[in-house]
Amino acid sequence: MASKKLQPVRPRQYSGRRRGIACVELAVAAPVLMILLMGVVEYGQLVNASQMVSNASRRGARLAARNSTGDATDVQSYVNGYLAANYPKLSGQAGAVKVSVADSGGAAIAGSQLGGMASGSQLAVQVSLSFDSVRWLGMFSALSNKTLQTTT
């Protein structure tokens, strides 16, 4: 059998036309990828804010349950301070955070009534936060006017 001489494979020489096609592909794909990235950032921020509201409610309930404070407004200011420390934008926005303290029956506890509760009584601290007040991007209308709420 006669053996054939193998010739080395030469890489193709791409013309400038091929590079132009790559630029067009990038121009089509980049906006879609950017919108997807912004959606991930926005949704991640929603989850983060939800966790902060849950933590604030838990900390407020812990403060109220320890009987170290006799005033429900102390719990409200503690929760507001916790959220303002994590979200500096909240300090200038009135009404973005709502905090309420209630007994086991759901009746609101106001002022110094918290100190008069018997030891072992059940309490509930409810925290509501407007997501629009802490969001960075306002691109997605599906996340507009969301209120994050947690009761502990």
DSSP file (Angstrom, degrees, kcal/mol; ACC not computed):
  #  RESIDUE AA STRUCTURE BP1 BP2  ACC     N-H-->O    O-->H-N    N-H-->O    O-->H-N    TCO  KAPPA ALPHA  PHI   PSI    X-CA   Y-CA   Z-CA
    1    1 A M              0   0    0      0, 0.0     2,-0.4     0, 0.0     0, 0.0   0.000 360.0 360.0 360.0 138.1    0.0    0.0    0.0
    2    2 A A        -     0   0    0      1,-0.0     2,-0.4     0, 0.0     0, 0.0  -0.685 360.0-135.5 -86.2 134.9    1.2    3.4   -0.9
    3    3 A S        -     0   0    0     -2,-0.4     2,-0.3     1,-0.0    -1,-0.0  -0.728  13.0-136.3 -92.5 139.4    1.3    5.8    2.0
    4    4 A K        -     0   0    0     -2,-0.4     2,-0.5     1,-0.0    -1,-0.0  -0.704  19.9-118.1 -91.7 143.7    0.0    9.3    1.4
    5    5 A K        -     0   0    0     -2,-0.3     2,-0.4     1,-0.0    -1,-0.0  -0.692  28.3-135.2 -81.2 124.9    1.9   12.2    2.7
    6    6 A L        -     0   0    0     -2,-0.5    -1,-0.0     3,-0.0     3,-0.0  -0.638  13.0-145.3 -83.5 136.1   -0.2   14.1    5.3
    7    7 A Q        -     0   0    0     -2,-0.4     3,-0.0     1,-0.1     2,-0.0  -0.793  25.6-104.6 -98.9 142.2   -0.2   17.8    5.0
    8    8 A P        -     0   0    0      0, 0.0     2,-0.5     0, 0.0    -1,-0.1  -0.349  35.4-114.4 -65.1 144.9   -0.3   19.9    8.1
    9    9 A V        -     0   0    0     -2,-0.0    -3,-0.0    -3,-0.0     0, 0.0  -0.674  29.3-149.6 -81.5 127.6   -3.7   21.5    8.8
   10   10 A R        -     0   0    0     -2,-0.5     3,-0.1     1,-0.0     2,-0.0  -0.795  19.4-112.4 -98.3 137.7   -3.5   25.2    8.6
   11   11 A P        -     0   0    0      0, 0.0     2,-0.1     0, 0.0    -1,-0.0  -0.386  40.6-101.9 -66.2 146.9   -5.7   27.4   10.7
   12   12 A R        -     0   0    0      1,-0.1     2,-0.9    -2,-0.0     0, 0.0  -0.377  25.8-129.2 -68.0 144.2   -8.3   29.3    8.7
   13   13 A Q        -     0   0    0     -2,-0.1     2,-0.3    -3,-0.1    -1,-0.1  -0.856  24.2-147.2 -94.6 110.8   -7.6   32.9    8.1
   14   14 A Y        -     0   0    0     -2,-0.9     2,-0.1     1,-0.1     0, 0.0  -0.594  11.3-136.9 -81.2 138.2  -10.7   34.7    9.1
   15   15 A S    >>  -     0   0    0     -2,-0.3     4,-1.1     1,-0.1     3,-0.8  -0.332  29.3 -99.1 -84.3 172.4  -11.5   37.8    7.2
   16   16 A G  H 3> S+     0   0    0      1,-0.2     4,-1.5     2,-0.2     5,-0.1   0.740 119.8  69.0 -62.6 -23.0  -12.6   41.1    8.6
   17   17 A R  H 3> S+     0   0    0      1,-0.2     4,-1.5     2,-0.2    -1,-0.2   0.892  95.7  51.8 -64.7 -39.9  -16.2   40.0    7.7
   18   18 A R  H <> S+     0   0    0     -3,-0.8     4,-1.7     1,-0.2    -1,-0.2   0.885 106.9  53.0 -65.3 -39.1  -16.2   37.3   10.4
   19   19 A R  H  X S+     0   0    0     -4,-1.1     4,-1.6     1,-0.2    -1,-0.2   0.853 105.7  55.1 -65.3 -32.9  -15.1   39.8   13.0
   20   20 A G  H  X S+     0   0    0     -4,-1.5     4,-1.8     1,-0.2    -1,-0.2   0.857 104.2  53.7 -66.0 -36.1  -18.0   42.0   12.0
   21   21 A I  H  X S+     0   0    0     -4,-1.5     4,-2.4     1,-0.2    -1,-0.2   0.892 105.4  53.6 -66.1 -39.5  -20.4   39.2   12.6
   22   22 A A  H  X S+     0   0    0     -4,-1.7     4,-2.1     1,-0.2    -1,-0.2   0.876 107.2  51.9 -63.1 -37.6  -19.1   38.7   16.1
   23   23 A C  H  X S+     0   0    0     -4,-1.6     4,-2.3     2,-0.2    -1,-0.2   0.893 109.6  49.1 -65.9 -39.1  -19.7   42.4   16.9
   24   24 A V  H  X S+     0   0    0     -4,-1.8     4,-1.7     2,-0.2    -2,-0.2   0.911 109.8  51.4 -66.1 -42.3  -23.3   42.1   15.7
   25   25 A E  H  X S+     0   0    0     -4,-2.4     4,-2.4     1,-0.2    -2,-0.2   0.907 111.1  48.3 -61.2 -41.3  -23.8   39.0   17.8
   26   26 A L  H  X S+     0   0    0     -4,-2.1     4,-2.7     1,-0.2    -1,-0.2   0.900 108.4  54.1 -64.8 -41.1  -22.5   40.8   20.8
   27   27 A A  H  < S+     0   0    0     -4,-2.3    -1,-0.2     1,-0.2    -2,-0.2   0.818 113.2  43.3 -64.3 -30.0  -24.7   43.8   20.1
   28   28 A V  H  X S+     0   0    0     -4,-1.7     4,-0.6    -5,-0.1    -2,-0.2   0.880 120.0  40.0 -80.8 -40.3  -27.8   41.5   20.0
   29   29 A A  H  X S+     0   0    0     -4,-2.4     4,-2.3    -5,-0.2     5,-0.2   0.816 101.4  69.4 -82.0 -32.1  -26.9   39.4   23.1
   30   30 A A  H  X S+     0   0    0     -4,-2.7     4,-2.5     1,-0.2     5,-0.2   0.901  97.8  48.8 -60.4 -46.4  -25.5   42.1   25.4
   31   31 A P  H  > S+     0   0    0      0, 0.0     4,-2.3     0, 0.0    -1,-0.2   0.903 112.1  49.8 -61.9 -38.0  -28.8   44.0   26.2
   32   32 A V  H  X S+     0   0    0     -4,-0.6     4,-2.0     1,-0.2    -2,-0.2   0.923 112.5  46.9 -64.4 -43.5  -30.5   40.7   26.9
   33   33 A L  H  X S+     0   0    0     -4,-2.3     4,-2.3     2,-0.2    -1,-0.2   0.870 111.2  52.0 -66.8 -36.5  -27.8   39.7   29.3
   34   34 A M  H  X S+     0   0    0     -4,-2.5     4,-2.6     2,-0.2    -2,-0.2   0.909 109.5  48.9 -66.7 -42.2  -27.7   43.1   31.0
   35   35 A I  H  X S+     0   0    0     -4,-2.3     4,-2.0     2,-0.2    -2,-0.2   0.908 111.9  49.7 -63.5 -40.9  -31.5   43.0   31.6
   36   36 A L  H  X S+     0   0    0     -4,-2.0     4,-1.9     2,-0.2    -2,-0.2   0.910 111.2  49.3 -62.9 -42.9  -31.1   39.5   33.1
   37   37 A L  H  X S+     0   0    0     -4,-2.3     4,-2.2     1,-0.2    -2,-0.2   0.911 110.2  50.0 -63.4 -43.8  -28.3   40.7   35.3
   38   38 A M  H  X S+     0   0    0     -4,-2.6     4,-2.5     1,-0.2    -1,-0.2   0.862 108.7  53.6 -64.9 -35.0  -30.3   43.7   36.5
   39   39 A G  H  X S+     0   0    0     -4,-2.0     4,-2.5     2,-0.2    -1,-0.2   0.894 108.3  49.2 -64.9 -40.1  -33.2   41.4   37.3
   40   40 A V  H  X S+     0   0    0     -4,-1.9     4,-2.4     2,-0.2    -2,-0.2   0.912 112.3  48.5 -64.9 -42.6  -31.0   39.1   39.4
   41   41 A V  H  X S+     0   0    0     -4,-2.2     4,-2.0     2,-0.2    -2,-0.2   0.929 113.1  47.4 -63.2 -45.4  -29.7   42.1   41.3
   42   42 A E  H  X S+     0   0    0     -4,-2.5     4,-1.7     2,-0.2    -2,-0.2   0.916 113.9  46.1 -64.3 -44.6  -33.2   43.5   41.9
   43   43 A Y  H  X S+     0   0    0     -4,-2.5     4,-2.1     1,-0.2    -1,-0.2   0.889 111.0  53.3 -67.2 -38.3  -34.6   40.2   43.1
   44   44 A G  H  X S+     0   0    0     -4,-2.4     4,-2.2     1,-0.2    -1,-0.2   0.872 107.5  51.5 -62.3 -36.6  -31.6   39.6   45.3
   45   45 A Q  H  X S+     0   0    0     -4,-2.0     4,-2.5     2,-0.2    -1,-0.2   0.865 107.1  53.4 -68.5 -35.4  -32.2   43.0   46.9
   46   46 A L  H  X S+     0   0    0     -4,-1.7     4,-2.1     2,-0.2    -2,-0.2   0.919 110.2  46.9 -63.1 -43.6  -35.8   42.1   47.6
   47   47 A V  H  X S+     0   0    0     -4,-2.1     4,-2.0     2,-0.2    -2,-0.2   0.900 112.2  50.7 -65.3 -40.7  -34.7   38.9   49.3
   48   48 A N  H  X S+     0   0    0     -4,-2.2     4,-2.1     2,-0.2    -2,-0.2   0.921 110.4  48.6 -62.9 -44.7  -32.1   40.8   51.4
   49   49 A A  H  X S+     0   0    0     -4,-2.5     4,-2.2     1,-0.2    -1,-0.2   0.877 108.9  54.3 -64.1 -37.1  -34.7   43.4   52.4
   50   50 A S  H  X S+     0   0    0     -4,-2.1     4,-2.0     1,-0.2    -1,-0.2   0.904 108.5  48.8 -63.1 -40.8  -37.1   40.6   53.4
   51   51 A Q  H  X S+     0   0    0     -4,-2.0     4,-2.6     2,-0.2    -2,-0.2   0.882 109.5  52.4 -66.1 -38.0  -34.4   39.1   55.7
   52   52 A M  H  X S+     0   0    0     -4,-2.1     4,-2.5     2,-0.2    -2,-0.2   0.893 108.8  49.8 -65.1 -39.4  -33.7   42.5   57.2
   53   53 A V  H  X S+     0   0    0     -4,-2.2     4,-2.2     2,-0.2    -1,-0.2   0.906 111.6  49.2 -65.3 -40.6  -37.4   43.0   58.0
   54   54 A S  H  X S+     0   0    0     -4,-2.0     4,-2.2     2,-0.2    -2,-0.2   0.914 112.4  47.5 -63.9 -43.3  -37.5   39.5   59.6
   55   55 A N  H  X S+     0   0    0     -4,-2.6     4,-2.6     2,-0.2    -2,-0.2   0.900 111.1  51.4 -64.6 -40.8  -34.4   40.3   61.7
   56   56 A A  H  X S+     0   0    0     -4,-2.5     4,-2.3     2,-0.2    -2,-0.2   0.902 111.0  48.0 -64.1 -40.8  -35.8   43.6   62.8
   57   57 A S  H  X S+     0   0    0     -4,-2.2     4,-2.3     2,-0.2    -1,-0.2   0.912 112.4  48.9 -64.9 -42.5  -39.0   42.0   63.9
   58   58 A R  H  X S+     0   0    0     -4,-2.2     4,-2.1     2,-0.2    -2,-0.2   0.906 112.2  48.1 -64.7 -42.1  -37.2   39.3   65.8
   59   59 A R  H  X S+     0   0    0     -4,-2.6     4,-2.1     2,-0.2    -1,-0.2   0.892 111.9  49.9 -66.8 -38.9  -34.9   41.8   67.5
   60   60 A G  H  X S+     0   0    0     -4,-2.3     4,-2.3     2,-0.2    -2,-0.2   0.903 111.0  49.0 -65.3 -40.9  -37.9   44.0   68.5
   61   61 A A  H  X S+     0   0    0     -4,-2.3     4,-2.4     2,-0.2    -2,-0.2   0.882 110.0  51.8 -65.9 -37.9  -39.7   40.9   69.9
   62   62 A R  H  X S+     0   0    0     -4,-2.1     4,-1.3     2,-0.2    -1,-0.2   0.908 110.3  48.7 -64.6 -41.1  -36.7   39.9   71.9
   63   63 A L  H  <>S+     0   0    0     -4,-2.1     5,-0.8     1,-0.2     6,-0.4   0.912 113.9  46.1 -64.4 -42.8  -36.4   43.4   73.4
   64   64 A A  H ><5S+     0   0    0     -4,-2.3     3,-0.8     1,-0.2    -2,-0.2   0.861 111.7  51.6 -68.6 -35.5  -40.1   43.4   74.3
   65   65 A A  H 3<5S+     0   0    0     -4,-2.4    55,-0.2     1,-0.2    -1,-0.2   0.741  97.5  66.0 -76.0 -22.8  -40.0   39.9   75.8
   66   66 A R  T 3<5S-     0   0    0     -4,-1.3    -1,-0.2    -3,-0.2    -2,-0.2   0.616  97.3-134.0 -74.9 -10.1  -37.0   40.6   78.1
   67   67 A N  T < 5S+     0   0    0     -3,-0.8    -3,-0.1    -4,-0.3    -2,-0.1   0.745  70.7 125.2  60.6  24.1  -39.0   43.1   80.1
   68   68 A S      < +     0   0    0     -5,-0.8     2,-0.4     1,-0.1    -4,-0.1   0.605  69.7  46.8 -85.5 -11.2  -36.1   45.5   79.9
   69   69 A T        -     0   0    0     -6,-0.4    -2,-0.1    -5,-0.2    -1,-0.1  -0.980  59.1-166.7-128.8 142.9  -38.3   48.1   78.5
   70   70 A G        +     0   0    0     -2,-0.4    45,-1.7    45,-0.1     2,-0.4   0.327  69.8  76.0-105.7   6.5  -41.7   49.2   79.7
   71   71 A D    >>  -     0   0    0     43,-0.2     4,-0.9    42,-0.1     3,-0.7  -0.966  63.3-151.2-128.4 132.3  -42.7   51.2   76.7
   72   72 A A  H 3> S+     0   0    0     39,-3.2     4,-2.1    -2,-0.4     5,-0.1   0.788  99.2  64.0 -69.1 -26.8  -43.8   50.0   73.2
   73   73 A T  H 3> S+     0   0    0      1,-0.2     4,-2.5     2,-0.2    -1,-0.2   0.795  95.7  59.0 -68.5 -25.8  -42.3   53.1   71.6
   74   74 A D  H <> S+     0   0    0     -3,-0.7     4,-2.1     2,-0.2    -1,-0.2   0.902 106.5  47.7 -64.9 -40.4  -38.9   51.9   72.8
   75   75 A V  H  X S+     0   0    0     -4,-0.9     4,-2.5     2,-0.2    -2,-0.2   0.924 112.3  49.6 -64.9 -44.1  -39.4   48.8   70.7
   76   76 A Q  H  X S+     0   0    0     -4,-2.1     4,-2.5     1,-0.2    -2,-0.2   0.911 112.5  46.0 -62.7 -43.0  -40.6   50.8   67.7
   77   77 A S  H  X S+     0   0    0     -4,-2.5     4,-2.3     2,-0.2    -1,-0.2   0.855 111.3  53.2 -69.8 -33.0  -37.6   53.1   67.9
   78   78 A Y  H  X S+     0   0    0     -4,-2.1     4,-2.2     2,-0.2    -2,-0.2   0.931 112.0  44.7 -64.9 -45.4  -35.2   50.1   68.3
   79   79 A V  H  X S+     0   0    0     -4,-2.5     4,-2.4     2,-0.2     5,-0.2   0.920 113.8  49.7 -65.2 -44.2  -36.6   48.5   65.2
   80   80 A N  H  X S+     0   0    0     -4,-2.5     4,-2.4     1,-0.2    -1,-0.2   0.895 111.3  49.8 -61.4 -39.8  -36.5   51.7   63.3
   81   81 A G  H  X S+     0   0    0     -4,-2.3     4,-1.9     2,-0.2    -1,-0.2   0.884 109.1  51.7 -65.8 -39.0  -32.9   52.3   64.3
   82   82 A Y  H  X S+     0   0    0     -4,-2.2     4,-1.3     2,-0.2    -2,-0.2   0.931 113.6  43.3 -63.1 -46.0  -31.9   48.8   63.3
   83   83 A L  H  X S+     0   0    0     -4,-2.4     4,-2.4     1,-0.2    -2,-0.2   0.886 112.6  52.5 -68.8 -37.6  -33.4   49.2   59.8
   84   84 A A  H  < S+     0   0    0     -4,-2.4     7,-0.2     1,-0.2    -1,-0.2   0.832 106.0  55.1 -67.4 -31.0  -32.0   52.7   59.4
   85   85 A A  H  < S+     0   0    0     -4,-1.9    -1,-0.2     1,-0.2    -2,-0.2   0.846 115.7  38.1 -68.7 -32.3  -28.5   51.4   60.3
   86   86 A N  H  < S+     0   0    0     -4,-1.3    -2,-0.2     1,-0.3    -1,-0.2   0.748 127.5  34.6 -88.8 -26.3  -28.8   48.8   57.5
   87   87 A Y    ><  -     0   0    0     -4,-2.4     3,-2.1    -5,-0.1     4,-0.4  -0.805  64.3-175.4-129.9  89.8  -30.6   51.1   55.0
   88   88 A P  G >  S+     0   0    0      0, 0.0     3,-1.1     0, 0.0     4,-0.3   0.747  80.3  70.3 -59.3 -23.5  -29.4   54.7   55.4
   89   89 A K  G >  S+     0   0    0      1,-0.2     3,-0.8     2,-0.1     4,-0.2   0.750  88.1  66.4 -63.9 -22.4  -32.0   55.9   52.8
   90   90 A L  G X  S+     0   0    0     -3,-2.1     3,-1.5     1,-0.2    -1,-0.2   0.746  80.2  76.9 -72.5 -23.6  -34.7   55.2   55.4
   91   91 A S  G <  S+     0   0    0     -3,-1.1    -1,-0.2    -4,-0.4    -2,-0.1   0.793 100.2  40.8 -62.3 -28.1  -33.7   57.9   57.8
   92   92 A G  G <  S+     0   0    0     -3,-0.8     2,-0.7    -4,-0.3    -1,-0.3   0.422  98.7  86.9 -98.7   2.2  -35.2   60.7   55.6
   93   93 A Q    X   -     0   0    0     -3,-1.5     3,-0.8    -4,-0.2     2,-0.3  -0.888  63.1-154.3-112.0 112.9  -38.4   58.8   54.6
   94   94 A A  T 3  S+     0   0    0     -2,-0.7    -2,-0.0     1,-0.2    -3,-0.0  -0.633  78.3  17.1 -82.4 138.6  -41.4   59.1   56.9
   95   95 A G  T 3  S+     0   0    0     -2,-0.3    -1,-0.2     2,-0.3     3,-0.0   0.451  87.0 111.6  84.9   0.9  -43.9   56.2   56.8
   96   96 A A  S <  S+     0   0    0     -3,-0.8    34,-2.0    -6,-0.2     2,-0.4   0.807  79.1  44.8 -75.0 -28.5  -41.6   53.7   55.0
   97   97 A V  E     -A  129   0A   0     -4,-0.3     2,-0.4    32,-0.2    -2,-0.3  -0.957  66.5-172.1-119.3 132.9  -41.4   51.6   58.2
   98   98 A K  E     -A  128   0A   0     30,-2.5    30,-2.6    -2,-0.4     2,-0.4  -0.992   4.6-175.9-124.9 129.8  -44.4   50.6   60.4
   99   99 A V  E     +A  127   0A   0     -2,-0.4     2,-0.4    28,-0.2    28,-0.2  -0.985   3.4 177.0-126.5 131.1  -43.9   48.8   63.7
  100  100 A S  E     -A  126   0A   0     26,-2.3    26,-2.8    -2,-0.4     2,-0.4  -0.993  16.1-153.4-134.8 145.4  -46.7   47.6   65.9
  101  101 A V  E     +A  125   0A   0      8,-0.4     8,-3.5    -2,-0.4     2,-0.3  -0.962  22.6 174.1-116.0 131.6  -46.6   45.6   69.2
  102  102 A A  E     -AB 124 108A   0     22,-2.8    22,-2.6    -2,-0.4     6,-0.2  -0.921  26.6-120.8-135.6 158.7  -49.6   43.5   70.1
  103  103 A D  E >   -A  123   0A   0      4,-2.3     3,-1.7    -2,-0.3    20,-0.2  -0.236  49.8 -82.6 -86.9-175.1  -50.6   41.0   72.7
  104  104 A S  T 3  S+     0   0    0     18,-0.8    19,-0.1     1,-0.3    -1,-0.1   0.766 129.7  54.9 -63.9 -25.5  -51.6   37.4   72.1
  105  105 A G  T 3  S-     0   0    0     17,-0.2    -1,-0.3     2,-0.1     3,-0.1   0.536 119.0-108.5 -84.2  -6.3  -55.1   38.4   71.3
  106  106 A G  S <  S+     0   0    0     -3,-1.7     2,-0.3     1,-0.3    -2,-0.1   0.442  70.5 143.4  94.3   0.9  -54.0   40.8   68.6
  107  107 A A        -     0   0    0      1,-0.1    -4,-2.3    -5,-0.0    -1,-0.3  -0.584  55.8-111.0 -76.5 134.0  -54.8   44.0   70.6
  108  108 A A  B     -B  102   0A   0     -2,-0.3     2,-0.6    -6,-0.2    -6,-0.3  -0.362  22.3-143.8 -66.9 139.8  -52.3   46.7   70.0
  109  109 A I        -     0   0    0     -8,-3.5    -8,-0.4    -2,-0.1     2,-0.3  -0.927  23.9-174.6-105.1 120.3  -50.1   47.6   72.9
  110  110 A A    >   -     0   0    0     -2,-0.6     3,-1.8   -10,-0.1     4,-0.1  -0.861  42.4 -26.3-118.2 150.8  -49.3   51.3   73.1
  111  111 A G  G >  S-     0   0    0     -2,-0.3   -39,-3.2     1,-0.2     3,-0.8  -0.189 123.5  -8.4  57.6-132.5  -47.1   53.4   75.2
  112  112 A S  G >> S+     0   0    0    -41,-0.2     3,-0.8     1,-0.2     4,-0.6   0.307 104.6  98.7 -87.6   9.0  -46.3   52.1   78.7
  113  113 A Q  G X4 S+     0   0    0     -3,-1.8     3,-0.5     1,-0.2     4,-0.3   0.739  71.4  70.2 -65.4 -22.0  -48.8   49.2   78.6
  114  114 A L  G X4 S+     0   0    0     -3,-0.8     3,-1.1   -44,-0.3    -1,-0.2   0.878  94.1  53.3 -64.1 -37.7  -45.9   46.9   77.7
  115  115 A G  G <4 S+     0   0    0    -45,-1.7    -1,-0.2    -3,-0.8    -2,-0.2   0.733 102.8  59.2 -70.6 -21.8  -44.4   47.2   81.2
  116  116 A G  G << S+     0   0    0     -4,-0.6    -1,-0.2    -3,-0.5    -2,-0.2   0.439  80.3 110.6 -87.3   0.9  -47.7   46.2   82.8
  117  117 A M  S <  S-     0   0    0     -3,-1.1     3,-0.1    -4,-0.3     2,-0.1  -0.504  75.0-107.7 -78.3 145.7  -47.9   42.8   81.1
  118  118 A A    >   -     0   0    0     -2,-0.2     3,-1.8     1,-0.1     2,-0.1  -0.345  40.8 -93.5 -69.7 150.1  -47.4   39.7   83.2
  119  119 A S  T 3  S+     0   0    0      1,-0.3    -1,-0.1    -2,-0.1     3,-0.1  -0.432 113.2  28.5 -63.8 135.4  -44.2   37.7   82.9
  120  120 A G  T 3  S+     0   0    0      1,-0.3    -1,-0.3   -55,-0.2     2,-0.1   0.386  85.2 142.7  92.5  -2.5  -44.7   34.9   80.3
  121  121 A S    <   -     0   0    0     -3,-1.8    -1,-0.3     1,-0.1     2,-0.3  -0.421  53.9-114.2 -69.5 146.0  -47.3   36.8   78.3
  122  122 A Q        -     0   0    0     -3,-0.1   -18,-0.8    -2,-0.1     2,-0.3  -0.632  35.1-173.1 -84.6 139.9  -47.1   36.3   74.6
  123  123 A L  E     -A  103   0A   0     -2,-0.3     2,-0.4   -20,-0.2   -20,-0.2  -0.892  12.2-154.8-127.1 157.2  -46.3   39.3   72.4
  124  124 A A  E     -A  102   0A   0    -22,-2.6   -22,-2.8    -2,-0.3     2,-0.5  -0.997   2.0-164.0-134.3 131.7  -46.2   39.9   68.7
  125  125 A V  E     -A  101   0A   0     -2,-0.4    27,-2.5   -24,-0.2     2,-0.5  -0.970   9.7-165.1-114.7 121.8  -44.1   42.5   66.9
  126  126 A Q  E     -AC 100 151A   0    -26,-2.8   -26,-2.3    -2,-0.5     2,-0.4  -0.924   4.0-171.5-111.6 128.6  -45.1   43.3   63.3
  127  127 A V  E     -AC  99 150A   0     23,-2.7    23,-2.2    -2,-0.5     2,-0.4  -0.975   1.8-173.5-122.0 130.1  -42.8   45.2   61.0
  128  128 A S  E     -AC  98 149A   0    -30,-2.6   -30,-2.5    -2,-0.4     2,-0.4  -0.973   2.8-175.9-122.4 138.7  -43.7   46.5   57.6
  129  129 A L  E     -AC  97 148A   0     19,-2.6    19,-3.0    -2,-0.4     2,-0.6  -0.999  25.9-129.6-136.2 131.8  -41.3   48.0   55.1
  130  130 A S  E >   - C   0 147A   0    -34,-2.0     3,-1.2    -2,-0.4     4,-0.3  -0.711  15.6-151.4 -78.3 120.0  -42.0   49.6   51.7
  131  131 A F  G >> S+     0   0    0     15,-2.7     3,-1.5    -2,-0.6     4,-1.2   0.821  91.4  66.5 -65.0 -30.6  -39.6   48.0   49.3
  132  132 A D  G 34 S+     0   0    0     14,-0.5    -1,-0.3     1,-0.3    15,-0.1   0.778  92.9  62.0 -61.3 -25.3  -39.6   51.1   47.1
  133  133 A S  G <4 S+     0   0    0     -3,-1.2    -1,-0.3     1,-0.2    -2,-0.2   0.660 115.0  29.6 -76.9 -14.6  -37.9   53.0   49.9
  134  134 A V  T <4 S+     0   0    0     -3,-1.5    -2,-0.2    -4,-0.3    -1,-0.2   0.452  90.6 112.7-122.2  -3.2  -34.8   50.8   49.8
  135  135 A R     <  -     0   0    0     -4,-1.2     3,-0.1     1,-0.1   -93,-0.1  -0.438  48.3-157.9 -78.5 148.2  -34.4   49.6   46.3
  136  136 A W  S    S+     0   0    0     -2,-0.1     2,-0.3     1,-0.1    -1,-0.1   0.888  77.4  43.2 -87.1 -46.4  -31.5   50.7   44.1
  137  137 A L        -     0   0    0    -99,-0.1     3,-0.1     1,-0.1    -1,-0.1  -0.776  55.2-167.8-104.6 144.9  -33.0   50.0   40.7
  138  138 A G        +     0   0    0     -2,-0.3    -1,-0.1     1,-0.1     6,-0.1  -0.067  54.5 114.3-116.8  32.8  -36.5   50.9   39.6
  139  139 A M        +     0   0    0      1,-0.1     2,-0.7  -101,-0.1    -1,-0.1   0.843  61.8  61.1 -76.0 -35.5  -36.4   48.9   36.4
  140  140 A F    >   -     0   0    0      1,-0.1     3,-1.4    -3,-0.1     4,-0.2  -0.833  58.0-165.5-106.7 114.5  -39.0   46.2   37.0
  141  141 A S  G >  S+     0   0    0     -2,-0.7     3,-1.2     1,-0.3    -1,-0.1   0.692  83.5  74.7 -70.6 -17.8  -42.5   47.3   37.7
  142  142 A A  G 3  S+     0   0    0      1,-0.3    -1,-0.3     3,-0.0    -2,-0.0   0.770  99.4  45.7 -64.7 -23.8  -43.4   43.9   39.0
  143  143 A L  G X  S+     0   0    0     -3,-1.4     3,-0.9     3,-0.0    -1,-0.3   0.381  89.8 113.1 -99.4   3.0  -41.5   44.7   42.2
  144  144 A S  T <  S+     0   0    0     -3,-1.2    -3,-0.0     1,-0.2    -6,-0.0  -0.447  78.6  14.4 -75.3 149.2  -43.0   48.2   42.6
  145  145 A N  T 3  S+     0   0    0      1,-0.2     2,-0.3    -2,-0.1    -1,-0.2   0.751  86.1 154.7  59.8  28.1  -45.3   49.0   45.5
  146  146 A K    <   -     0   0    0     -3,-0.9   -15,-2.7     2,-0.0     2,-0.5  -0.679  29.7-156.8 -83.9 138.9  -44.3   45.8   47.4
  147  147 A T  E     -C  130   0A   0     -2,-0.3     2,-0.5   -17,-0.2   -17,-0.2  -0.978   4.9-150.5-117.1 121.8  -44.6   45.8   51.2
  148  148 A L  E     +C  129   0A   0    -19,-3.0   -19,-2.6    -2,-0.5     2,-0.4  -0.799  22.6 179.4 -91.6 127.4  -42.5   43.4   53.1
  149  149 A Q  E     +C  128   0A   0     -2,-0.5     2,-0.3   -21,-0.2   -21,-0.2  -0.992  10.8 173.6-137.4 136.3  -44.2   42.4   56.3
  150  150 A T  E     -C  127   0A   0    -23,-2.2   -23,-2.7    -2,-0.4     2,-0.5  -0.999  13.0-159.6-141.3 140.3  -43.1   40.0   59.1
  151  151 A T  E      C  126   0A   0     -2,-0.3   -25,-0.2   -25,-0.2   -93,-0.1  -0.984 360.0 360.0-121.4 129.8  -44.7   39.2   62.5
  152  152 A T              0   0    0    -27,-2.5   -29,-0.1    -2,-0.5   -26,-0.1   0.325 360.0 360.0-123.3 360.0  -42.6   37.7   65.3
